[in-house]
Amino acid sequence: MIKTVGTLACASQGPSPRGGLHDRAVRGAASFNHWIDMRPNKLKQLLRDGKTAVNAWLSIPSSYSAEVIGHCGFDSVTIDMQHGLVDYTDAVPMLQAISVGDSVPFVRVPSLESGIIGKMLDAGAYGIICPMVNTREQCELFVRSCRYAPLGQRSMGPVRATMYGGPDYAAHANDTVIAMAMIETEEAVRNLDDIMSTPGLDAIFVGPSDLSVSMGHSPGFDPKFPKVYDAIKKIAETAKKYNVVPGIHTGSVEYTREMEALGYQFFAFLSEFRFMAMAGNAYLKDLKNTTESAPATQSKSY
């Protein structure tokens, strides 16, 4: 059973007939309707409890890398269809790969457009991050696009979502799917009260690069520009005022801790291609230093 607490929905804490969150009760060998209840959104439960969540970010169109990251233990994993190299035919097998693990699958859609939002929810995303939400009108459209009638305008057809979430997906999707609007421009900061008071909005997500650029500064993670930093503080304060979960993309553990102290709960940390590049550079540096400092040895011919 799903119940709503504030703007966030969570699973009831009573005993589950399937004996745990991911235990499956198969109703016939040929049936995919193996969930007795809709699969709960663990991230909603975590955030409702006031805890922080760490999210992985996927930009590479690979189901294998998605599966690897999905097994790392992140609370959620986001497929980036806006700036990543991922399109729909890439995203579906990536969602399938993430589903093998326990991380909650998210998608950042390319833009505020109801068709792609609904399509990614139908494919099994349990959360949508929408870029460039600058006004109350845009936020209302975004939320409506994530909800079935009478709360919204999402079209009915949860093809893969039913397999991932369960046969009663349609009945509980409105309370389960997370709608997360991106705050990433000076215009959005001016409209914080209008945006965050939008009924049905679960969370917001700060895009630090675009926010910095919109305020006349250079892009990048972990901005310290006073005007930008003040805006980031204000965003967190306004989110708390309206019982909306604040999230932000960070690039270091130290900055993440700073944001947590400001009240942020949801942290997208770097991305898988940055993990690969950073680790590769570090290992290569160590290997070259080791090779250059090692004493010369006489080669042998075999």
C-alpha atoms as one frame of an Amber mdcrd trajectory, in Angstrom:
protein
   0.000   0.000   0.000   1.242   3.524  -0.777   0.464   6.449   1.487   1.258
  10.128   1.008   3.123  12.138   3.601   3.468  15.811   2.698   4.527  15.940
  -0.912   6.325  12.616  -0.745   4.797   9.151  -0.962   6.212   6.146   0.818
   5.598   2.477   1.355   3.664   1.442   4.450   5.759  -0.123   7.166   3.533
  -3.122   7.749   4.695  -6.648   6.916   4.943  -7.376   3.223   3.344 -10.512
   1.831   6.372 -10.926  -0.412   8.724 -10.955   2.592  10.807  -7.928   1.612
  11.173  -5.066  -0.828  12.619  -7.065  -3.692  11.308 -10.582  -3.086   9.044
 -11.600  -5.914   5.938 -13.704  -5.776   5.366 -15.263  -9.167   1.747 -15.622
 -10.237   2.152 -18.384 -12.788   5.262 -19.250 -14.712   4.236 -17.335 -17.824
   3.080 -14.149 -16.077   5.178 -11.013 -15.627   2.717  -9.686 -13.027   4.938
 -10.905 -10.220   4.575  -7.997  -7.788   1.724  -8.317  -5.285   1.918  -4.580
  -4.622   3.488  -1.818  -6.664   7.222  -1.678  -6.041   7.761   1.154  -3.528
   9.975   4.096  -4.399  12.726   3.670  -1.794  14.113   7.105  -2.547  10.835
   8.747  -1.562  10.915   6.859   1.711  14.501   7.924   2.350  13.843  11.582
   1.594  10.598  11.626   3.551  12.555  10.454   6.567  14.793  13.505   6.227
  17.842  11.509   5.146  20.263  12.319   2.357  20.530  10.375  -0.879  23.460
   9.984  -3.275  22.634   9.673  -6.959  24.865   8.382  -9.759  24.853  10.119
 -13.133  25.053   8.290 -16.473  26.076  10.060 -19.682  27.481   7.121 -21.664
  24.945   5.149 -23.750  25.865   1.725 -22.383  23.737  -0.824 -20.567  26.919
  -2.431 -19.229  28.211   0.722 -17.552  24.670   1.329 -16.253  24.668  -2.148
 -14.735  28.090  -1.625 -13.145  27.052   1.684 -11.581  23.711   0.162 -10.586
  25.552  -2.405  -8.477  27.690   0.178  -6.640  25.035   0.918  -4.033  23.873
   4.402  -5.036  20.406   5.312  -3.766  19.369   6.248  -7.289  20.864   6.339
 -10.779  19.995   9.011 -13.346  20.244   8.541 -17.102  21.052  11.926 -18.635
  19.187  12.407 -21.900  19.808  16.155 -21.967  23.592  16.526 -22.090  24.562
  12.854 -22.090  25.008  10.883 -25.326  21.838   8.888 -24.641  18.683   8.625
 -26.735  15.530   6.553 -26.157  16.824   3.337 -27.693  19.886   3.593 -25.444
  17.911   4.531 -22.337  15.561   1.531 -22.295  18.286  -1.171 -21.971  20.043
   1.095 -19.454  16.869   1.186 -17.344  16.688  -2.601 -17.609  20.298  -2.874
 -16.445  19.739  -0.548 -13.488  16.706  -2.631 -12.485  18.966  -5.589 -11.722
  20.291  -3.692  -8.701  18.549  -1.817  -5.894  19.076   1.769  -7.105  15.970
   3.752  -8.026  15.996   4.572 -11.762  15.770   8.245 -12.775  15.905  10.009
 -16.124  16.794  13.597 -16.885  14.738  14.363 -19.959  16.071  16.622 -22.741
  13.491  19.352 -22.161  10.077  20.195 -20.778   7.961  18.194 -23.215   5.106
  15.955 -22.117   5.745  13.288 -24.752   9.273  12.359 -23.712   8.417  12.639
 -20.000   5.576  10.150 -20.394   7.646   7.899 -22.627  10.452   7.609 -20.059
   7.975   6.956 -17.248   6.375   4.261 -19.400   9.860   2.768 -19.847  10.224
   2.378 -16.086  11.760   5.567 -14.695  10.635   6.150 -11.103  11.737   9.786
 -11.163  12.001  12.520 -13.778  14.423  15.439 -13.599  13.283  18.247 -15.899
  15.723  20.988 -16.968  15.130  24.726 -17.236  11.958  25.124 -15.179  11.813
  28.889 -14.776   8.181  29.761 -14.048   5.115  28.483 -12.204   3.426  27.767
 -15.545   6.327  25.586 -16.681   6.413  23.760 -13.356   2.680  23.068 -13.512
   3.085  21.602 -17.001   5.960  19.440 -15.783   3.999  18.060 -12.830   0.924
  17.410 -14.985   3.118  15.511 -17.436   4.206  13.165 -14.616   0.672  12.450
 -13.307  -2.333  10.576 -14.586  -5.772  12.226 -14.575  -7.377  13.744 -12.598
  -4.105  15.178 -11.253  -2.388  15.498 -14.608  -2.313  14.794 -18.306  -0.015
  11.782 -18.619  -1.333   9.334 -21.199  -2.042   5.781 -20.069   0.300   3.113
 -21.445   2.912   2.002 -18.886   4.349  -0.766 -21.053   7.584  -1.533 -19.214
   6.658   0.422 -16.072   4.107  -2.287 -15.239   6.801  -4.964 -15.411   9.156
  -2.930 -13.246   6.598  -1.492 -10.824   3.881  -4.140 -10.710   0.423  -4.859
 -12.134  -1.206  -2.113 -10.055   1.213   0.516 -11.375  -1.503   2.749 -12.819
  -3.336   2.939  -9.504  -0.290   4.111  -7.537   1.996   5.833 -10.049   0.874
   9.346  -9.087   2.005   8.749  -5.505   5.180   6.891  -6.437   6.897   8.748
  -9.280   9.127  11.662  -8.229   8.752  14.949 -10.143  11.988  16.948  -9.754
  12.240  20.361 -11.441  15.621  21.917 -12.186  16.349  25.381 -10.816  19.258
  26.637 -12.867  18.688  30.230 -13.955  18.468  33.651 -12.370  14.870  33.840
 -13.638  13.983  30.665 -11.722  15.562  32.082  -8.553  13.322  35.156  -8.861
  10.322  32.820  -9.155  11.203  30.373  -6.361   8.004  30.856  -4.355   5.801
  30.448  -7.429   7.671  27.348  -8.589   7.996  25.547  -5.267   4.395  26.129
  -4.245   3.241  24.157  -7.310   0.968  21.323  -6.094   2.480  17.891  -6.676
   6.087  19.026  -7.044   8.246  16.589  -5.058  11.726  18.036  -5.378  13.977
  20.559  -7.083  17.472  20.086  -8.459  20.080  22.833  -8.809  22.132  22.866
 -11.996  25.247  24.730 -10.790  26.817  25.410 -14.190  23.774  26.986 -15.803
  22.984  28.902 -12.618  26.497  30.348 -12.561  26.422  31.236 -16.270  23.010
  32.916 -15.945  24.504  35.136 -13.226  27.504  36.142 -15.312  30.089  33.666
 -14.041  31.958  30.684 -15.472  30.398  27.208 -15.501  31.498  24.290 -13.379
  30.800  22.220 -10.305  30.805  23.565  -6.751  30.473  27.312  -7.423  31.688
  29.713  -4.740  30.787  32.987  -6.450  29.018  34.994  -3.715  25.901  35.766
  -5.761  25.554  32.162  -6.918  26.261  30.745  -3.469  23.662  33.056  -1.926
  21.137  31.854  -4.520  21.941  28.231  -3.672  21.292  29.004   0.009  18.024
  30.735  -0.837  16.880  27.778  -2.944  17.381  25.389  -0.012  15.557  27.727
   2.378  12.612  28.120   0.016  12.420  24.371  -0.549  12.162  23.821   3.211
   9.421  26.447   3.399   7.270  24.522   0.910   8.222  20.980   2.022  10.007
  20.324  -1.266  13.196  18.226  -1.271  16.241  20.217  -2.471  18.862  18.521
  -4.632  22.061  19.665  -6.339  24.785  18.318  -8.621  28.159  18.359  -6.858
  31.741  17.616  -7.832  33.525  17.022  -4.538  32.876  15.393  -1.183  33.741
  18.632   0.622  31.198  20.716  -1.306  28.596  17.990  -0.892  29.024  18.245
   2.890  28.616  22.034   2.664  25.385  21.626   0.744  24.135  19.054   3.230
  24.709  21.610   5.990  22.562  24.072   4.022  19.717  21.564   3.954  20.190
  19.787   0.640  19.188  16.119   0.678  19.647  14.777  -2.860  23.137  14.800
  -4.368  24.037  13.829  -7.908  27.783  13.261  -7.706  29.931  13.802 -10.807
  29.193  11.158 -13.510  30.429   7.797 -14.685  32.602   9.264 -17.443  34.219
  11.598 -14.905  34.835   8.644 -12.571  36.550   6.839 -15.449  38.626   9.830
 -16.535  39.670  10.774 -13.000  40.625   7.224 -12.046  42.410   6.688 -15.364
  44.440   9.880 -14.975  45.352   9.048 -11.367  46.406   5.464 -12.160  48.354
   6.546 -15.220  50.215   9.178 -13.207  51.125   6.614 -10.558  52.173   4.076
 -13.164  54.395   6.550 -15.002  55.950   7.783 -11.764  56.654   4.200 -10.743
  58.142   3.357 -14.116  60.329   6.458 -14.286  61.630   6.048 -10.730  62.343
   2.300 -11.010  66.000   1.301 -11.508  66.998   0.178 -14.971  67.248  -3.574
 -15.448  68.936  -5.614 -18.111  66.479  -6.900 -20.616  66.348 -10.591 -21.325
  65.665 -12.239 -24.617  63.675 -15.447 -24.705
